Every structure is written in structure tokens, then in C-alpha cells.
Amino acid sequence: MSSEEDPTQESWRSRFGGGSLGWRLRTAVIILLVIAAATVWVTNRLLTDRFTESTRNRAELRLALYSGNLISELRRNAIVPQLLARDPTLIAALHSSDYSLSTQRLISFVDEIGAASLMLLDRDGRSVAATDRNRLGEAHRNSPFFVDAIRSNSTVFSVIQREAGDYSFYYARRLEAGAEILGVIAVEVDLRKFERAWAGISDAVMVTDSTGTIILSTEPQWRGVDESAALLRQPPENAIERAIRATTDWTALPPDAYVQGEAVMRTENRIPFRGWKMTSFTTYASIRERVNGVLALEIMGFAILLALVFYALSRRTALRMALFQRESAELRALNARLQREIAERKRVEKTLEVAEQTLAQSSKLAALGEMSAAVSHELNQPLAAMKTYLAGARLLLRRNRPEEALASFGRIDGLIERMGAITRQLKSYARKGADAFSPVNLGDALASALSMMEPQLRQRHVKITQILPEEPVMVMGDRMRLEQVMVNLLRNALDATKSVSDPDVEIILAAGDTAILTVRDNGHGIENIENLFEPFYTTKQPGDGVGLGLAISSGIVNDHGGRLTARNGQHGGAVFEMRLPILDKDGLEAAE
């Protein structure tokens, strides 16, 4: 590296590093950030205290309003038993034990009074009239409101806990006629409506009796326990869930209570009724939102000020322009290098294109050679059969049996027709899907294939076992091509049993979800099943085959929507299976 420093780097250091102006700018930015952080911290403390106090005041005012509504409802219902205890209709019903009009009488009162329900009990505590007809006949002899009302000369108030954890509130008073006690009138006060009203606010509210037991609450799980036990219970996802959003790490005032380890604001108010208390737990969420709103404005102001400072710094771009010029020169050199690389790539692509054309021509020549070998292989069987039939016809003519010789010539004619069909069908190995399919009876096709292989079978003395179904097995396909597959499978079976003393070939045709043709031999099996269906793969001796029969057969079966598989049998030999979509009775091809 040269000992002389770049003048541009020297200028950069003098202006932004070692220069006095750059030092002063950095100091000003740091001081601005410190002032911003201190301002935000002080504002957070002051506003948190102020908003917390105002929120507490609103919670206390709201609690006083709730208490007033509760007392008003209790006092309004307290006078009802005293009025109904003087009702002559109810007294007369208790005297005469005729309660046919009593229930209707109570129903006429309940809407006007606004109570939850009214019940008239006889002296034995049995409900003889009620606004809720389902409660007629209930026994309340041991209920606190009945016992206390019988013993007292005035109206009594009772709190009854239900099995479901709810509470019922009753005012009761006995009905008298002179010195005789006739029964009790009970008024159920609907205090649950206040719970439903409180549930719509952000506070969690509860009412405790003189023993500290929670009798009303916005949280159903709290009823029936004291406050400490209630706060330890898992809160439901409603009011109390919203109330614990604030934590003690930001509030300036100490928390009043903890719910599930989280701080909440607790407000308590005494209800002037039998030692009851009302308590609310208020969320800190509104406080945090208001404080965050002010802090956001402050931070935005400091951000704008800091942006102005950076804008002033951005004006000093003289050095940056020099750096840009240097970078432009480097970019021009890079551009020239890229142009050379592009020219080199174009040359390589042109060479690659020539190589691809050469490869395509080689592929065509290879396909032409494969097709020639396929034609030679597929025509070998008909030619061999024709040779056999010609020899038989010559012998028959010598023996003066022209009718049988004509039959042989007819078979030779069929084989010639088949050779022409094979030359046309072998094109499908390179171009598929050009043939029109029609319904094919696999049993008939198998019989035709066996007929073509008859000379070889007779010459080799091979035992052929056929297992065929009673019903025809129909598929949609090209019969000539399917017969070609069957001939190839039979020929492979014959070749596999050349070295076997008792050659045996078993042919099974079955129909189920698919049509299955199985060809099993008792040869020596298959050595390499993976490469069995590849073109030009063969285990035969030179001159016996070129390895295209199974490859062509697999292609034909695939064109028909089927599958050709091979495996070794459990007791030796090879097993080939051709599976094809079966044709149902309606002429529709079954899905595989």
C-alpha cells in the first residue's frame, strides 16, 4: 500500500472525524438524544400519576353509582311483602285452601312490581301459588326465608345459595288473620340484572356480604368464596382478563391488588345494607393508552428535530460527490467486464446449440435403429409360424389332402395380415395415442395368441394350463396390440423353460376391479427385475432376441391405461401380470 494517503479520505476525516465541526455535530446529536430520553421518562412518570389518580376517582364514582342502584332495587322490593301480606284475596285463598286464582293474582303483580318472582306458601311451607308455575308444589319448610318469616313479625331478607353457585335473594313476610299464621309471601329480588349490566364495562365488580363471601360478581367463578380465594382462581376471558393488562413495571403508584401475579387497581365502597361491600378491579389499559398518546407526540417532535439535524448534515455532500465519481469509474470498468462476459456467453451458447442439434440427430438415428430391431423382433414369430404352416401344407398336398392344406394357407394369410398390422402398430412405441380403441374380449384375444403360438408349443411339448372365468372379461383397447403383448409373454415363458425337463406354463385370466392376465412359468426366474422392461436389455443368447419384446409390451399396456409387472414366483419361475381397466356392463371403463 502506498504511504501517501488518499486526499479524499483525509477530507472525510477532517470534516466528519477529526474536524471540530464534525465533533460539535456529534455532540449536539448525543445531547439531543439524552434530552429526549429524559423528557420522555419524566413525562411518563408525571402523566402516569395524574391519569392513575383520575382513573381511581372515576372508578370510585362509578362504584358509588352502582351501590346506589343496588340499594334502590332492594328498598323498592322490601315494601312488596308488606303490601301483599294485606291482600284480602291471598288471605282468603289461604283460609279456604282454594288457590285457583292465586297464581293469576301474583302474575298480575309481578310486572308492576318488577320482582324476579312471587311465591305464596301455606303454613307448611308448600308453594301453593307462584308466578313461575314450575315452582308450584315446591316444599320450602326448611328454607331460611320461610323459617325467618314465620318467626318474625316484620319483613325478613334472606340470601340462598343454589347448587350451580348462584345466589337468590328473597324478601318474605308472614300472612296473619288475627293471631293465626296462614302462610308466607316471598318476593325474589332480581339482582342478577346488575351483574349483566356490570359485565359490559372494563371493570371486574363483586359484592360481598357481612361474612366476606362473594354473592354477586361479574366473574361467575368468584361466587361463593372470599376475595382472596377468588383472586387466586384462573380468570375467564372477559372483564378481569382486560383488567390485568397493566403491570407494575411502568405505573408510578403501588398496586392495590394482584390477580394472577399482575397488578390491578382496587376500589371498595360500603353498601348501607346488612354489612355488604362492593369492590371493583379497574384496568390500567386506559391510563397506558393516554400516556402513550402524549409520549408518541413528544417522540414525534424529537424525531422531527433530529430529522432536521440530519437534513443539515446531508447538505454537506461535497465529499460524497467525489466518492460517487470514484464509484462511477469503478462501475464503468465493471460494465466493460460484463460486456466481455456477455460476448463470451453468447459464443458458448452458439456452440451449445450446435451440440444440441448434433445430439438430436444422434437420437433420431438411435430411434431408427431401435425401430428396425423392433420390426425384426416382432416379425420373427409370424415368419416362423408361416414357415411351419408352409411345410405342413406341402406335406398335406403330397398326401392328397387339399382341404387341410387350404386351411393352412388361410392361417398363412392371417399371419401376413398380422405382419402388416405389426408394422403399423410398432409406430406407437415412438408416438402414442393415435389408435382408436374398441371393446376387446381378453379370452378371445388369448385364444388367438395361443393359436399363433401353436406350432412352437407343439414342437416344445410345453404343458399349458389355462384358468379362465365363466363370464367374458372385457376391456377397452386395440385387440391386435393386446395379442402382441400376450404373444411376447408366452414366448418369454417358452424361452425361460428351455432348460427345464418338464416345461409348464400356467395362464390365469381373472376379473375384479381390474382385468388381470397372469403368465407363470417354472423356469429359473428373473435375475434383474429393475432393468427388465428397458429397451435392448436381454438375458438371452446372441441371436435369440434383442431385448425389445417386454419394452414394447410395457409401452402397449401403458397406452391402454394399465400396468405390466414381473416378479419371481414363491416356488421358482417367473410371474408376469398384465393389469388393464375393466369395462363394466354399461360400456364404461372402471377407474383404477
Summary of the structure (lengths in Angstrom):
residues: 592
radius of gyration: 52.2
end to end distance: 76.2
largest distance: 147.6
contacts: 1722
relative contact order: 0.06
helix: 53%
strand: 19%
